[in-house]
Amino acid sequence: MPLVEHLRELRNRLAKAVLAIVVVSVVAAFYSEQLMQFLADPVPKCDDLTNSDGGNCAIVSFNTLTSPFTTTIKVSLMAGLVVSSPVWLYQLWAFVAPGLHRHEKKYTYVFTAAAVPLFAGGALLSYVILPVSIKVLLSLTPGGSANILSLDEVLDFTIRMVLVFGLAFELPLLLIMLNMVGIVSGRRMAGWWRGVVMGVFVFGAVATPTTDPVGMLALSGPIVVLYFVAVGFSLLNDRRRARKEAEGPADDEASELDHIPEAVAPAEPVTTLPEQTSRDRVNGYDDVT
């Protein structure tokens, strides 16, 4: 396809993706109150400010006049982006798929099927430990003080934790992708295990906003386990690739060409044929040869 046709197809794919996000966001706006209650549920709420002494609970409120409107729009757009993800992911896939080989399409299906449950597992884990993290943060409030939290800030904190946990769970899948394309071998990944384990726990301590070890262990422990799963898969894939290379390329792959020129042998001298005579030559050529 020419460049203009590619740009036109990209425009159509983007239009369909945006339309799906807008439609789902409009529907989610009617349920924005339930969504906000769900996202703010990990916060231990107080009946009144007198019960918030020492940070055992908090009052969730809107601090500005426009906060209810902006928070509703934010929650609706987030819900529209998440719920409509099968539509816009398909549009992205439909635009990229025609340029992929058969085995590349197969790998893409596998990676997509693995990325969704990994992200969902990380998001679910973050929502499970959110009450513990929020209680630890509220416990730092000195006696005689009350906590009045902005719902907008609570939602931002919840969404940030969900994204951090969800994206962190995609790290092993990224390592597997690098191994599949031949950038990193399984043996090299196995040699990184000390640095990776240390880096994962440092990342867990920085990414989780609490000072307790619960959040750090909840984030770092599964990632370390998934990292060793990725190492084992990469080692098996390297062994499979070595056997495949010994068998030769697949039907839809081009074999490797050797571009190094070979030495040319010297030219052999031309001898005169026995039948060749000087009278047979015409303009330097003869009929015999």
C-alpha positions in Angstrom: 0.0 0.0 0.0 1.2 3.6 -0.7 1.9 5.9 2.2 -1.4 7.8 1.8 -3.4 4.5 2.1 -1.5 3.6 5.3 -2.3 7.1 6.8 -5.9 6.7 5.8 -6.2 3.3 7.4 -4.5 4.6 10.5 -7.0 7.5 10.7 -9.9 5.1 10.4 -8.5 2.8 13.1 -7.9 5.7 15.5 -11.4 7.0 14.8 -12.9 3.7 15.7 -10.8 3.4 18.9 -11.6 6.9 20.1 -15.3 6.3 19.3 -15.3 3.2 21.5 -13.6 5.0 24.4 -16.1 7.9 24.2 -19.2 5.6 24.1 -18.0 3.6 27.1 -17.0 6.7 29.0 -20.5 8.2 28.5 -22.1 5.0 29.8 -19.7 4.9 32.7 -20.6 8.5 33.6 -24.1 7.3 34.7 -22.3 4.9 37.1 -19.6 7.3 38.2 -20.8 7.4 41.8 -20.6 3.7 42.2 -17.1 3.7 40.6 -15.9 6.5 42.9 -17.2 4.6 45.9 -15.4 1.4 44.7 -12.1 3.2 44.2 -12.3 5.0 47.6 -13.5 2.0 49.5 -9.9 1.1 50.8 -9.9 4.3 52.9 -11.3 3.7 56.4 -14.0 6.3 56.7 -15.1 8.2 59.8 -18.6 9.0 60.8 -17.5 12.5 61.9 -14.3 14.4 62.5 -14.2 13.6 66.2 -13.5 9.9 65.4 -10.4 10.8 63.3 -8.1 11.5 66.2 -4.7 10.0 65.6 -5.4 8.9 62.0 -7.4 5.8 62.7 -9.8 6.9 59.9 -10.4 9.8 57.5 -13.2 12.0 56.0 -13.3 11.8 52.2 -14.5 15.1 50.7 -14.4 17.4 47.7 -12.2 20.5 48.4 -13.2 22.7 45.5 -16.4 23.6 43.7 -15.3 21.9 40.5 -13.9 18.8 42.1 -17.2 16.7 41.7 -17.3 17.5 38.0 -13.6 16.9 37.2 -13.5 13.8 39.3 -16.5 12.4 37.5 -14.9 13.1 34.1 -11.6 11.5 35.2 -13.3 8.3 36.6 -15.5 8.0 33.5 -12.6 8.4 31.1 -10.5 5.8 33.0 -13.4 3.4 33.0 -13.9 4.0 29.2 -10.2 3.4 28.5 -10.1 0.1 30.5 -13.5 -1.4 29.4 -13.0 -0.5 25.8 -9.4 -1.9 25.7 -10.5 -5.0 23.6 -11.7 -2.6 20.9 -8.7 -0.3 20.6 -6.3 -3.1 21.1 -7.9 -4.9 18.2 -7.7 -1.8 16.1 -4.0 -1.5 16.8 -3.5 -5.2 16.0 -5.5 -4.9 12.8 -3.2 -2.1 11.6 0.0 -3.9 12.5 -0.9 -7.5 11.6 -0.6 -7.3 7.8 3.1 -6.6 8.1 3.9 -9.6 10.3 5.0 -13.1 9.4 3.0 -16.1 10.4 5.1 -17.0 13.4 5.2 -13.3 14.5 1.4 -13.3 14.5 1.4 -16.4 16.7 3.8 -14.8 19.2 1.7 -11.7 19.3 -1.4 -13.7 20.2 0.5 -15.4 23.0 2.0 -12.2 24.3 -1.4 -10.4 24.3 -3.1 -13.3 26.0 -0.4 -13.3 28.7 -0.2 -9.5 29.2 -3.9 -9.0 30.1 -4.0 -11.5 33.0 -0.6 -10.3 34.3 -1.7 -6.7 34.4 -5.1 -7.7 35.9 -3.3 -9.8 38.6 -1.0 -6.9 39.5 -4.0 -4.5 39.7 -6.0 -6.9 41.8 -3.0 -7.4 44.2 -2.6 -3.6 44.6 -6.3 -3.2 45.4 -6.0 -6.0 48.0 -3.1 -4.3 49.9 -4.4 -0.8 49.5 -6.3 -0.8 52.8 -3.1 -1.9 54.6 -1.1 0.8 52.9 -3.6 3.5 53.6 -3.9 2.6 57.3 -0.1 2.7 57.6 0.0 6.2 56.1 -2.9 7.4 58.2 -1.3 6.0 61.4 1.5 8.7 61.0 -1.0 11.4 61.8 -0.2 12.9 65.3 -2.8 12.8 68.1 -5.3 15.7 68.2 -5.3 15.9 64.3 -8.0 14.8 61.9 -7.6 13.6 58.3 -9.7 15.2 55.6 -8.8 13.6 52.3 -9.7 14.9 48.9 -11.5 12.3 46.9 -9.5 13.4 43.8 -6.2 12.7 45.6 -7.5 9.3 46.9 -8.5 8.3 43.3 -5.1 9.4 42.0 -3.3 7.4 44.7 -5.4 4.3 43.9 -4.9 4.6 40.2 -1.2 5.1 40.6 -0.9 2.0 42.8 -2.9 0.0 40.3 -0.8 1.1 37.4 2.5 0.6 39.2 1.6 -3.0 40.2 0.0 -3.8 36.8 3.0 -2.6 34.8 5.5 -4.1 37.2 3.9 -7.5 36.5 4.7 -7.0 32.8 8.5 -7.0 33.4 8.9 -10.8 33.0 6.9 -10.7 29.8 9.2 -8.0 28.4 12.2 -10.2 29.2 10.6 -13.1 27.3 9.9 -10.8 24.3 13.6 -9.7 24.3 14.6 -13.4 24.3 12.2 -14.3 21.5 13.7 -11.7 19.2 17.2 -12.8 20.0 18.4 -9.8 22.0 18.9 -11.5 25.4 19.7 -15.1 25.9 18.4 -17.2 28.8 21.9 -17.9 30.1 22.6 -14.2 30.3 19.3 -13.5 32.0 20.1 -16.3 34.6 23.5 -14.6 35.3 21.6 -11.3 36.2 19.6 -12.9 39.0 21.4 -11.3 41.9 21.2 -7.8 40.5 17.6 -8.3 39.4 16.4 -9.5 42.8 18.1 -6.5 44.5 16.8 -4.1 41.9 13.2 -5.5 42.2 13.2 -5.1 46.0 14.6 -1.6 45.7 11.9 -0.8 43.2 9.3 -2.3 45.4 10.4 -0.1 48.3 10.4 3.1 46.2 7.2 2.4 44.2 5.1 1.6 47.3 4.4 4.8 49.3 4.2 3.0 52.7 7.1 2.4 55.1 6.0 -1.0 56.1 7.4 -4.1 54.4 4.0 -5.5 53.5 3.6 -3.4 50.3 7.2 -4.0 49.3 7.0 -7.8 49.7 3.6 -7.9 48.0 5.0 -6.2 45.0 8.6 -7.6 44.9 7.9 -11.2 45.7 5.6 -12.1 42.7 7.9 -10.2 40.3 10.9 -12.2 41.5 9.0 -15.4 41.0 7.8 -14.3 37.5 11.4 -13.3 36.7 12.7 -16.9 37.3 9.7 -18.2 35.3 10.9 -16.0 32.4 14.5 -17.3 32.8 13.3 -20.9 32.6 11.2 -20.2 29.6 14.1 -18.4 27.9 16.5 -21.3 28.5 14.0 -23.7 26.9 13.4 -21.3 24.0 17.1 -21.0 23.4 17.4 -24.8 23.2 14.4 -24.9 20.8 15.9 -22.1 18.6 19.2 -24.0 18.4 17.4 -27.2 17.1 15.3 -25.1 14.7 18.4 -23.4 13.2 20.0 -26.8 12.7 16.9 -27.9 10.6 16.9 -24.7 8.4 14.6 -21.8 7.9 10.8 -22.0 7.9 8.7 -21.8 4.6 7.9 -18.1 5.1 11.4 -17.1 6.1 14.3 -16.1 3.8 17.5 -18.0 4.3 20.6 -16.1 5.3 22.8 -15.0 2.4 26.6 -14.8 2.5 27.6 -11.4 1.2 31.3 -11.9 1.4 32.7 -12.2 -2.1 34.9 -15.1 -3.0 38.2 -14.9 -4.8 38.1 -15.2 -8.6 40.5 -17.6 -10.3 42.8 -16.2 -12.9 41.6 -16.3 -16.5 42.7 -19.2 -18.6 44.5 -18.4 -21.9 42.5 -19.0 -25.1 44.1 -21.4 -27.5 43.5 -21.4 -31.3 41.3 -24.3 -32.5 42.8 -26.7 -35.0 40.2 -25.8 -37.6 40.7 -22.0 -37.2 42.6 -20.3 -40.0 43.2 -16.7 -40.8 40.8 -16.7 -43.8 37.8 -17.7 -41.6 38.0 -14.6 -39.4 35.5 -11.8 -40.1 35.9 -8.5 -38.3 38.1 -10.2 -35.7 35.7 -13.2 -35.2 35.7 -16.6 -36.8 32.8 -19.0 -37.6 34.3 -22.0 -35.8 34.3 -20.4 -32.3 
